[in-house]
Amino acid sequence: MANKRPKPEEIVSKLRQVEVLMGQGLSRLDAIGRIGVVEQTYYRWRKQ
């Protein structure tokens, strides 16, 4: 079974979740882990 690619709206939502979690005092790596993606994916999404 193929992996499901997130839609652009879902990516934006997850990036915003990281920003909110960081605002609540979590470190960037902990916030990235909470949304369920790896660090590499997070930075690739930010770059896009």
N, CA, C and O of each residue as an XYZ file, in Angstrom:
192
protein
N       0.846     -1.173      0.000
C       0.000      0.000      0.000
C       0.890      1.235      0.000
O       1.885      1.290      0.723
N       0.539      2.203     -0.795
C       1.347      3.417     -0.941
C       1.112      4.357      0.243
O       0.047      4.355      0.862
N       2.140      5.160      0.540
C       2.004      6.170      1.582
C       1.103      7.292      1.098
O       1.080      7.615     -0.090
N       0.371      7.875      2.014
C      -0.524      8.982      1.682
C       0.252     10.285      1.781
O       0.862     10.579      2.809
N       0.226     11.053      0.717
C       0.867     12.366      0.739
C      -0.112     13.378      1.298
O      -1.275     13.405      0.897
N       0.347     14.214      2.225
C      -0.563     15.224      2.769
C      -0.869     16.305      1.742
O      -0.024     16.657      0.918
N      -2.070     16.818      1.804
C      -2.477     17.902      0.920
C      -1.826     19.196      1.397
O      -1.454     19.304      2.565
N      -1.687     20.168      0.518
C      -1.054     21.441      0.912
C      -1.718     22.087      2.133
O      -1.035     22.686      2.964
N      -3.039     21.968      2.243
C      -3.731     22.545      3.396
C      -3.305     21.864      4.690
O      -3.161     22.512      5.727
N      -3.104     20.540      4.617
C      -2.682     19.792      5.796
C      -1.256     20.167      6.195
O      -0.938     20.250      7.382
N      -0.405     20.393      5.203
C       0.978     20.789      5.482
C       1.001     22.136      6.191
O       1.700     22.306      7.190
N       0.239     23.088      5.676
C       0.187     24.421      6.288
C      -0.333     24.318      7.712
O       0.176     24.989      8.610
N      -1.330     23.496      7.923
C      -1.897     23.313      9.253
C      -0.850     22.756     10.222
O      -0.745     23.213     11.361
N      -0.086     21.774      9.768
C       0.939     21.190     10.637
C       2.062     22.175     10.927
O       2.588     22.202     12.039
N       2.435     22.988      9.935
C       3.465     24.003     10.169
C       2.981     25.019     11.204
O       3.757     25.468     12.047
N       1.713     25.376     11.140
C       1.151     26.312     12.128
C       1.112     25.680     13.511
O       1.345     26.357     14.512
N       0.817     24.377     13.572
C       0.801     23.681     14.855
C       2.175     23.752     15.516
O       2.275     23.947     16.727
N       3.226     23.596     14.725
C       4.582     23.681     15.273
C       4.818     25.064     15.852
O       5.382     25.195     16.939
N       4.391     26.101     15.135
C       4.575     27.469     15.628
C       3.833     27.683     16.951
O       4.356     28.322     17.865
N       2.618     27.146     17.047
C       1.837     27.288     18.276
C       2.522     26.562     19.423
O       2.644     27.107     20.520
N       2.968     25.339     19.178
C       3.630     24.562     20.226
C       4.914     25.235     20.687
O       5.236     25.218     21.875
N       5.650     25.829     19.749
C       6.867     26.547     20.122
C       6.517     27.772     20.965
O       7.253     28.118     21.889
N       5.413     28.420     20.658
C       4.958     29.554     21.442
C       4.566     29.163     22.860
O       4.604     29.987     23.774
N       4.193     27.906     23.036
C       3.829     27.402     24.352
C       5.044     26.947     25.147
O       4.914     26.488     26.282
N       6.232     27.076     24.545
C       7.448     26.773     25.282
C       8.136     25.477     24.906
O       9.167     25.148     25.492
N       7.604     24.725     23.949
C       8.261     23.500     23.519
C       9.440     23.832     22.622
O       9.440     24.856     21.938
N      10.435     22.974     22.626
C      11.545     23.173     21.700
C      11.069     22.810     20.294
O      10.061     22.124     20.129
N      11.793     23.272     19.302
C      11.404     23.011     17.913
C      11.353     21.514     17.630
O      10.409     21.040     16.998
N      12.344     20.767     18.084
C      12.378     19.326     17.810
C      11.225     18.594     18.484
O      10.652     17.677     17.895
N      10.874     18.981     19.707
C       9.739     18.359     20.385
C       8.435     18.675     19.662
O       7.572     17.808     19.521
N       8.293     19.918     19.202
C       7.084     20.318     18.490
C       6.962     19.553     17.167
O       5.872     19.117     16.799
N       8.069     19.394     16.467
C       8.050     18.643     15.199
C       7.639     17.203     15.462
O       6.855     16.631     14.704
N       8.158     16.617     16.523
C       7.792     15.245     16.880
C       6.322     15.103     17.218
O       5.717     14.076     16.912
N       5.738     16.111     17.841
C       4.331     16.070     18.224
C       3.401     16.040     17.021
O       2.327     15.443     17.091
N       3.794     16.680     15.906
C       2.900     16.678     14.739
C       3.060     15.407     13.904
O       2.307     15.182     12.957
N       4.044     14.580     14.258
C       4.164     13.267     13.625
C       4.977     13.235     12.350
O       4.760     12.362     11.509
N       5.910     14.164     12.180
C       6.799     14.120     11.022
C       8.245     14.150     11.513
O       8.513     14.486     12.666
N       9.155     13.802     10.636
C      10.567     13.862     10.993
C      11.099     15.256     10.689
O      10.487     16.018      9.940
N      12.227     15.575     11.270
C      12.814     16.911     11.132
C      13.062     17.272      9.672
O      12.803     18.400      9.254
N      13.559     16.325      8.909
C      13.857     16.562      7.490
C      12.605     17.003      6.731
O      12.655     17.940      5.934
N      11.494     16.332      6.981
C      10.244     16.668      6.312
C       9.791     18.071      6.688
O       9.347     18.840      5.836
N       9.906     18.398      7.978
C       9.510     19.736      8.438
C      10.287     20.802      7.684
O       9.687     21.748      7.175
N      11.594     20.676      7.601
C      12.395     21.698      6.940
C      12.142     21.748      5.430
O      12.203     22.817      4.821
N      11.861     20.603      4.838
C      11.527     20.590      3.403
C      10.207     21.315      3.168
O      10.076     22.059      2.196
N       9.230     21.109      4.042
C       7.949     21.796      3.913
C       8.144     23.301      4.086
O       7.540     24.091      3.360
N       8.979     23.697      5.037
C       9.232     25.133      5.258
C       9.873     25.774      4.029
O       9.558     26.908      3.669
N      10.767     25.038      3.400
C      11.464     25.544      2.231
C      10.501     25.795      1.071
O      10.655     26.757      0.318
N       9.508     24.918      0.941
C       8.536     25.068     -0.130
C       7.657     26.256      0.149
O       6.762     26.560     -0.640
